[in-house]
Amino acid sequence: MSREISQIGKNLKKLRKQKSLSQDRLSKLADISYNTVIKLESGGITNPSIDTLQKLTKALDVSVDDLLKS
């Protein structure tokens, strides 16, 4: 069963790699679970909460727009 990876997931992975962060390191910096990062990047979570988005953008030092843009 294939999952469509959301634009948020694709952007998250791209931004994380640009910052040379592992999924584990990002989860710690953003204070969210490691599983959440994996699920976001793999398409398991396609509609994250505002709180999760804010934590990720702060950890990556990007805007919410950077995470949401297509």
N, C-alpha and C positions, 0 to 999 in steps of 0.2 A: 504494500500500500504506500504510494508516494504522497509526500506532503509538499505543498507549495510553500516555499520559504517566503515570508513576508518581506516587504521592502525594509522594514525596521531591522529584521534579522540580517539581511544582506549588508545594510549600512553599518550595523553594530559590528559585524565581523570585520568589515573593511577598516573601520575606524580603530578597532582594537589592534589589528595587525599593523596599522600605520604607527601606532604608539608602542609597538613591540611588546604588547602585553599578552600574557597567557589568559585563558578563560578563568583559571583559578585566581590569578592576580587581580583581574578586573572584578571578579566577584567580591574579593576582599576590599578593594578600593571603593567599590560602590555600596558595600554593606548589604549585598543581596546573596542569595544562595548560588553556589556553583551550578546546581541543576537548572536554575532559572536562566543563567547565561547560556548554558548548552541548549536548553529548550527554545530560547529566543533565536539563537543562531541556526538551529536545525528546523525551525518551523513548528515546533511543539506548542509554542505560545505565539499567537499572532496578534494579540490585543493586550499588551502589557498595561499595568496600571500607571496612572500619572506619577505616582510616587516612585515606581521602578524606573520610569523614563527619566525623572529628575535626578535620581541617584546615578544612573548611567551617564547622563550628560555631564554631571559634575565630575565624576571620576575620569571621564575622557576629555574634559575641558572643551566641550563642544556645545552648540546650542541644540535645543529640541528640534529645530528645523533641520539641522544637519543629520539628525537621526531619522527623521520622518521623510525627508525629500526622496523623490523617485528619480 
